[in-house]
Structures are given as structure tokens and as C-alpha cells.
């Protein structure tokens, strides 16, 4: 029997948005909150659906990281994974992942957050990863996303591109927001906000 489980990351595995936590970790609280204040119109635009998720995310990434050396940024992300990320991971999610592994499930994290601050954790946990990619030019971050933000319908498209779902007898999907609906619809069993 072939089994696979797809997990959203932010809000499902974690209690907080990992992008903001990663920025706070790399830039410090003062610069982080000052940056949020400056970018408040963008965040409000996102909230009232005047601005797309991708555009808002790129605006935030540009503000904090445009022109940053990829190696220095990645070093900061790796430190975030070591020191900060464990504090925002839901114990219930870890228990479920452990249980599924014991039952023979392949487990894949599918996230709108970038692989830079998730991959090290996913590798440590022995999980697959499908996520947003950040654009670089000459080993520097542009602040843009390479291709599409891995959210909404894009999650389902990327899953289907990576896996032939017809091969699996059981497909579990876990999410916590409307951005996960397309992924949840792929599951033979779907779990919405299961660890709250």
C-alpha cells in the first residue's frame, strides 16, 4: 500500500508565519517592526484583497533583502532553523508526522514560504519539500519570487507535477487556510486546522 501526506507549513506545522519570524531573527525586532510600519499599506492591501499574496510577499522581501548576498542570507536562514524555528513548531504536528512515518507514509511539506528557511528543517525531519523559490542575480537576492508563489492552486499544480497521485492508495492533506484548499481537495482524507 502506497501512502503519502502533504502538509502546509505556516500555521499548520508552525504557530506563526515563518517569513516574519525569519525576518525578525535576521534583522532584529526594531528593524522588523519599523519595516512593517513602512510597508503597512501593502499589508493592508493584501488583507482587503487589493494586492496579491505574491506581490505583497515580494514587496516585503525587496524591502528587507534586495541586494543581499545569497550566502549571507542562507547562513541567517540556517541559524533561524537552528535557534528560532523549533520554538514555533506545533507539538501536535510533530506527533502526527511521527505517527504517519511509522504507518509508512511518505511526507511532503508544501509551502508558500521559501525553501531557504524550511529545507534544512525538512531534511532533518526526513520530509520532502515543495516550496516557493527566491530569485537571485549574480548570487544576490532580487527580492522577487522565481516563478509563482507556491500558494492556492499552485500548491496542487506542483504536487501533481512532482507525483503521480494515481499511484497512491491513501493521500492525506493538512492545511489551515483558504490558500490550502486546492491541496486539501487532493486528499482521500483532508484535515483543516488539525493541531489547534
C-alpha positions as CSV (number, residue, x, y, z in Angstrom):
1,X,0.0,0.0,0.0
2,X,1.4,3.4,-1.0
3,X,0.6,6.3,1.2
4,X,1.6,10.0,1.1
5,X,0.8,13.0,3.2
6,X,1.0,16.7,2.2
7,X,1.5,19.3,5.0
8,X,1.1,23.1,4.7
9,X,3.9,24.7,6.8
10,X,2.9,28.2,8.1
11,X,0.0,27.9,10.5
12,X,-0.3,24.2,10.2
13,X,3.1,22.9,11.3
14,X,4.0,26.3,12.9
15,X,2.1,28.6,15.2
16,X,3.3,31.7,13.4
17,X,4.2,32.9,9.9
18,X,7.8,31.7,9.4
19,X,8.6,34.5,6.9
20,X,8.0,37.2,9.5
21,X,9.8,35.2,12.2
22,X,12.8,34.7,9.9
23,X,13.0,38.4,9.1
24,X,12.8,39.2,12.8
25,X,15.6,36.7,13.5
26,X,17.9,38.1,10.8
27,X,17.1,41.8,11.2
28,X,16.2,42.2,14.8
29,X,12.8,43.4,16.3
30,X,13.4,47.1,15.9
31,X,14.1,46.9,12.1
32,X,11.4,44.3,11.6
33,X,8.6,46.4,13.2
34,X,9.9,49.6,11.5
35,X,9.8,47.8,8.2
36,X,6.2,46.5,8.8
37,X,5.1,50.1,9.6
38,X,6.7,51.4,6.4
39,X,5.0,48.5,4.4
40,X,1.7,48.8,6.2
41,X,-0.2,50.0,3.0
42,X,0.9,46.8,1.3
43,X,-0.1,44.5,4.2
44,X,-3.5,46.3,4.4
45,X,-3.9,45.9,0.6
46,X,-3.2,42.2,1.0
47,X,-5.7,41.9,3.8
48,X,-8.5,43.5,1.8
49,X,-7.5,41.6,-1.3
50,X,-6.4,44.6,-3.4
51,X,-2.9,43.1,-3.6
52,X,-2.0,39.5,-4.4
53,X,-0.2,37.3,-2.0
54,X,2.8,37.2,-4.3
55,X,3.1,40.9,-4.8
56,X,2.8,41.6,-1.1
57,X,5.5,39.0,-0.3
58,X,7.8,40.3,-3.0
59,X,7.4,43.9,-1.6
60,X,8.4,42.7,1.9
61,X,11.3,40.6,0.6
62,X,12.5,43.6,-1.5
63,X,12.4,45.9,1.5
64,X,14.4,43.6,3.8
65,X,16.6,41.6,1.5
66,X,17.0,43.1,-2.0
67,X,20.7,43.0,-2.9
68,X,21.6,40.7,0.0
69,X,24.4,38.1,-0.7
70,X,22.7,34.7,-1.1
71,X,25.4,33.0,1.1
72,X,24.9,35.5,4.0
73,X,21.1,35.3,3.7
74,X,21.3,31.5,3.7
75,X,23.5,31.5,6.7
76,X,20.9,33.6,8.5
77,X,18.2,31.2,7.4
78,X,20.1,28.2,8.7
79,X,20.6,29.9,12.1
80,X,16.9,30.6,12.2
81,X,16.2,26.9,11.6
82,X,18.5,26.0,14.5
83,X,17.6,28.6,17.0
84,X,14.1,30.0,16.3
85,X,12.1,27.6,14.2
86,X,11.9,24.8,16.9
87,X,10.1,27.3,19.2
88,X,7.2,27.9,16.8
89,X,6.6,24.3,15.6
90,X,3.4,22.8,16.9
91,X,4.0,19.6,19.1
92,X,0.8,18.1,17.6
93,X,2.1,18.4,14.1
94,X,5.4,16.7,15.1
95,X,3.4,13.9,16.8
96,X,1.2,13.4,13.6
97,X,4.3,13.4,11.4
98,X,5.9,10.7,13.6
99,X,2.8,8.6,13.6
100,X,2.4,8.8,9.8
101,X,6.0,7.8,9.3
102,X,5.5,4.8,11.5
103,X,2.5,3.9,9.3
104,X,4.7,4.0,6.2
105,X,3.6,7.4,4.8
106,X,5.9,9.5,2.6
107,X,5.5,13.0,3.9
108,X,5.9,16.2,1.9
109,X,5.8,19.8,3.2
110,X,4.1,22.1,0.6
111,X,4.7,25.7,1.4
112,X,4.4,29.3,0.2
113,X,7.4,30.1,2.2
114,X,10.8,29.8,0.5
115,X,12.9,26.7,0.7
116,X,15.8,28.8,2.2
117,X,14.4,28.7,5.7
118,X,12.5,25.3,5.5
119,X,14.7,22.9,3.7
120,X,17.2,22.3,6.4
121,X,14.4,21.5,8.9
122,X,12.6,19.3,6.3
123,X,15.9,17.4,5.6
124,X,16.5,16.9,9.4
125,X,13.0,15.5,9.7
126,X,13.3,13.3,6.6
127,X,10.5,15.1,4.8
128,X,10.1,16.0,1.1
129,X,9.6,19.7,0.2
130,X,7.8,21.7,-2.4
131,X,8.1,25.4,-1.8
132,X,8.5,28.9,-3.2
133,X,11.8,29.7,-4.8
134,X,13.6,33.1,-4.5
135,X,15.1,34.8,-7.5
136,X,18.8,35.6,-7.5
137,X,21.0,37.6,-9.9
138,X,24.8,37.3,-9.5
139,X,24.4,35.5,-6.2
140,X,22.3,38.3,-4.8
141,X,18.6,38.3,-3.9
142,X,16.4,40.5,-6.1
143,X,13.5,40.4,-3.6
144,X,11.4,38.7,-6.3
145,X,10.0,35.2,-6.4
146,X,11.3,32.9,-9.1
147,X,8.1,31.8,-11.0
148,X,4.9,31.6,-8.9
149,X,4.3,31.8,-5.2
150,X,3.5,28.2,-4.0
151,X,0.1,29.0,-2.7
152,X,-3.5,28.3,-3.6
153,X,-3.9,26.4,-6.9
154,X,-0.2,26.5,-7.4
155,X,0.2,24.0,-4.5
156,X,-2.0,21.4,-6.3
157,X,-0.2,22.0,-9.6
158,X,3.2,21.5,-8.1
159,X,2.1,18.4,-6.3
160,X,0.7,16.9,-9.5
161,X,3.9,17.8,-11.3
162,X,6.0,16.0,-8.7
163,X,3.8,13.0,-8.0
164,X,1.5,10.7,-9.9
165,X,-1.3,10.7,-7.3
166,X,-3.0,7.7,-9.0
167,X,-0.2,5.5,-7.7
168,X,-1.2,6.2,-4.1
169,X,-3.8,4.3,-2.1
170,X,-4.1,6.9,0.6
171,X,-3.4,10.7,0.3
172,X,-3.7,12.8,3.5
173,X,-3.6,16.6,3.2
174,X,-3.2,19.1,6.1
175,X,-3.8,22.8,5.9
176,X,-5.1,25.8,7.8
177,X,-6.2,28.5,5.4
178,X,-8.0,29.1,2.1
179,X,-4.6,29.0,0.4
180,X,-4.6,25.3,1.1
181,X,-8.0,24.4,-0.3
182,X,-6.7,23.1,-3.6
183,X,-4.2,20.9,-1.8
184,X,-6.8,19.7,0.7
185,X,-9.1,18.7,-2.3
186,X,-6.4,16.3,-3.5
187,X,-6.6,14.2,-0.3
188,X,-8.5,11.0,0.2
189,X,-8.6,12.5,3.8
190,X,-8.2,16.2,4.4
191,X,-7.5,17.8,7.8
192,X,-8.3,21.5,8.3
193,X,-6.6,23.2,11.2
194,X,-6.0,19.9,12.9
195,X,-3.5,20.9,15.6
196,X,-5.2,23.9,17.1
